[in-house]
Amino acid sequence: MLSGRRLDLLDPSPFDIEIEDIAHGLARVARWNGQTIGEHAFSVAQHSLVVEEIAAHIRPGLEPKWRLAALLHDASEYVIGDMISPFKSALGAGYKDFEARLEAAIHVRFQLPPKTPQTIKTLIKKADRACAFYEATQLAGFNRRESLQIFGAPPAGYDLIIDPLPASVAQQRYLDRYRVLAEAVGILPGADAWHTE
């Protein structure tokens, strides 16, 4: 990692995970494998910001720790990339176990439960699908009917116009949002508390 950390992908340690590495990586991972319109790819970092926002729209008063979980819902992709769901399914249980270990290490690093409670997981998935609906119709060439069939309708009272950001801007916005949520949860100073000299 650019931070100098070395992450063992087969046995990831929370001590080797830094928010700056996550933000940097996610800002450079393109949703839809980059098959989107516009000057910039729609990054996983920007997608994660939107998912956190939609989750809070669906459930007003959502606790900051669960908003942080929503922001981090795709954090494992900073090292493994963004794979489409059918491909993940084709890879089978081994891939899911690998992804779950990495997600658990990320959660422990940021003082979240290693496994997200099912109700929160369901909420985040709903927000994730709503974001995908907007991405599909605005960036990836899907018509509204196709998107509704695949992703379902976005939540009532929420609307989104997507403007894909340059990687550096998406990275900074992700870090800024992390800091707001981390402070609300009471885990700042984030990286400094974990550095070992």
C-alpha positions as CSV (number, residue, x, y, z in Angstrom):
1,M,0.0,0.0,0.0
2,L,1.1,3.6,-0.5
3,S,1.1,4.1,3.3
4,G,3.9,1.5,3.5
5,R,1.6,-1.1,5.0
6,R,1.8,-4.7,3.7
7,L,-1.6,-6.4,3.8
8,D,-1.7,-10.2,3.9
9,L,-4.8,-10.9,1.7
10,L,-5.1,-14.5,3.0
11,D,-4.9,-13.4,6.7
12,P,-5.7,-9.7,6.8
13,S,-4.8,-7.9,10.0
14,P,-6.7,-4.7,11.1
15,F,-3.3,-3.2,12.0
16,D,-2.4,-3.1,8.3
17,I,-5.5,-1.3,7.2
18,E,-5.4,2.5,6.8
19,I,-8.3,4.8,5.7
20,E,-6.0,6.7,3.4
21,D,-5.2,3.5,1.5
22,I,-8.9,2.6,1.3
23,A,-9.8,6.1,0.0
24,H,-7.0,6.1,-2.5
25,G,-7.8,2.7,-3.9
26,L,-11.6,3.1,-4.0
27,A,-11.3,6.5,-5.8
28,R,-9.4,4.7,-8.6
29,V,-11.7,1.6,-8.9
30,A,-14.4,2.2,-11.5
31,R,-17.9,1.0,-11.1
32,W,-19.3,-0.9,-14.1
33,N,-15.7,-1.7,-15.1
34,G,-15.4,1.8,-16.4
35,Q,-18.1,1.2,-19.0
36,T,-19.9,4.5,-18.3
37,I,-20.4,7.8,-20.0
38,G,-18.5,10.9,-19.1
39,E,-15.0,12.2,-18.7
40,H,-14.4,10.4,-15.4
41,A,-15.3,6.9,-14.2
42,F,-17.8,6.7,-11.5
43,S,-15.6,5.4,-8.6
44,V,-16.4,3.1,-5.8
45,A,-15.4,5.9,-3.4
46,Q,-18.1,8.2,-4.9
47,H,-20.6,5.3,-5.0
48,S,-19.9,4.6,-1.3
49,L,-20.7,8.2,-0.4
50,V,-24.0,8.0,-2.2
51,V,-24.9,4.7,-0.6
52,E,-24.2,6.1,2.9
53,E,-26.5,9.1,2.0
54,I,-29.3,6.9,0.7
55,A,-29.1,4.6,3.8
56,A,-29.6,7.6,6.0
57,H,-32.5,8.8,3.8
58,I,-34.2,5.4,4.1
59,R,-33.7,5.3,7.8
60,P,-33.7,8.8,9.3
61,G,-31.7,8.9,12.6
62,L,-29.4,6.1,11.5
63,E,-26.6,5.8,14.1
64,P,-23.2,7.2,13.0
65,K,-21.6,3.7,13.4
66,W,-24.0,2.2,10.9
67,R,-23.6,5.2,8.5
68,L,-19.8,4.4,8.8
69,A,-20.6,0.8,7.9
70,A,-22.5,2.0,4.9
71,L,-19.5,4.2,3.8
72,L,-17.2,1.2,4.2
73,H,-19.6,-1.4,2.6
74,D,-17.3,-1.8,-0.4
75,A,-14.0,-1.0,1.3
76,S,-12.6,-4.5,0.5
77,E,-12.5,-3.4,-3.1
78,Y,-9.5,-1.2,-2.4
79,V,-7.4,-4.3,-2.8
80,I,-9.6,-6.8,-4.7
81,G,-11.4,-4.4,-7.2
82,D,-15.1,-4.2,-8.1
83,M,-16.3,-7.5,-9.4
84,I,-19.8,-7.9,-10.8
85,S,-22.2,-10.1,-8.8
86,P,-22.5,-12.9,-11.4
87,F,-18.7,-13.3,-11.4
88,K,-18.6,-13.4,-7.6
89,S,-21.2,-16.2,-7.7
90,A,-19.2,-18.1,-10.3
91,L,-16.1,-18.0,-8.1
92,G,-18.2,-19.6,-5.3
93,A,-17.8,-19.9,-1.5
94,G,-14.1,-19.5,-1.5
95,Y,-14.3,-16.0,-2.8
96,K,-17.1,-15.1,-0.4
97,D,-15.0,-16.4,2.6
98,F,-12.0,-14.4,1.4
99,E,-14.1,-11.2,1.0
100,A,-15.7,-11.8,4.5
101,R,-12.3,-12.1,6.2
102,L,-11.1,-8.9,4.6
103,E,-14.4,-7.1,5.5
104,A,-14.2,-8.3,9.1
105,A,-10.6,-7.0,9.4
106,I,-11.7,-3.6,8.0
107,H,-14.6,-3.5,10.5
108,V,-12.4,-4.3,13.4
109,R,-9.9,-1.7,12.3
110,F,-12.7,1.0,12.5
111,Q,-14.3,-0.4,15.7
112,L,-17.4,-1.8,14.0
113,P,-18.6,-5.4,14.7
114,P,-16.8,-7.9,12.5
115,K,-20.1,-9.0,11.1
116,T,-22.7,-6.4,10.3
117,P,-26.1,-7.1,11.9
118,Q,-28.6,-8.5,9.3
119,T,-31.0,-5.5,9.6
120,I,-28.2,-3.1,8.8
121,K,-26.8,-5.3,6.0
122,T,-30.3,-5.4,4.4
123,L,-30.6,-1.6,4.7
124,I,-27.1,-1.1,3.1
125,K,-28.0,-3.5,0.3
126,K,-31.2,-1.6,-0.4
127,A,-29.3,1.7,-0.6
128,D,-26.6,0.0,-2.7
129,R,-29.3,-1.2,-5.2
130,A,-30.9,2.3,-5.3
131,C,-27.5,3.8,-6.1
132,A,-27.0,1.1,-8.8
133,F,-30.4,2.1,-10.3
134,Y,-29.2,5.7,-10.8
135,E,-25.9,4.6,-12.1
136,A,-27.4,2.2,-14.6
137,T,-29.9,4.8,-16.0
138,Q,-27.6,7.8,-16.0
139,L,-24.2,6.3,-16.7
140,A,-24.3,2.8,-18.0
141,G,-26.9,2.9,-20.8
142,F,-29.9,1.1,-19.1
143,N,-33.4,2.4,-19.7
144,R,-35.6,3.1,-16.7
145,R,-37.7,-0.1,-17.2
146,E,-34.6,-2.3,-17.3
147,S,-33.2,-0.7,-14.2
148,L,-36.5,-1.1,-12.3
149,Q,-36.6,-4.8,-13.2
150,I,-33.0,-5.4,-12.1
151,F,-32.5,-3.0,-9.2
152,G,-36.1,-2.1,-8.1
153,A,-37.3,1.4,-7.5
154,P,-35.2,3.9,-5.6
155,P,-36.7,5.1,-2.3
156,A,-39.5,7.6,-2.3
157,G,-38.5,11.2,-1.8
158,Y,-34.9,10.7,-2.9
159,D,-33.4,11.8,-6.2
160,L,-29.9,11.9,-7.5
161,I,-28.1,13.4,-10.5
162,I,-24.7,11.7,-10.8
163,D,-21.7,13.8,-11.8
164,P,-18.7,11.5,-11.7
165,L,-15.8,13.1,-9.9
166,P,-12.1,13.1,-10.7
167,A,-10.3,10.4,-8.6
168,S,-8.5,13.0,-6.4
169,V,-11.8,14.8,-5.6
170,A,-13.6,11.5,-4.8
171,Q,-10.7,10.4,-2.6
172,Q,-10.8,13.7,-0.6
173,R,-14.6,13.6,-0.2
174,Y,-14.4,10.0,1.0
175,L,-11.7,10.9,3.6
176,D,-13.7,14.0,4.7
177,R,-16.8,12.0,5.2
178,Y,-14.9,9.3,7.0
179,R,-13.5,11.9,9.4
180,V,-17.0,13.3,10.1
181,L,-18.4,9.9,10.9
182,A,-15.4,8.7,12.8
183,E,-15.6,11.7,15.0
184,A,-19.3,11.1,15.6
185,V,-18.6,7.5,16.5
186,G,-15.6,8.6,18.7
187,I,-12.8,6.8,17.0
188,L,-10.6,9.7,16.0
189,P,-7.7,10.1,15.8
190,G,-8.2,7.3,13.3
191,A,-4.9,6.2,11.8
192,D,-2.7,7.8,14.5
193,A,-4.1,5.6,17.2
194,W,-3.1,2.5,15.2
195,H,0.4,3.4,14.1
196,T,3.1,1.4,15.6
197,E,6.6,2.8,15.4
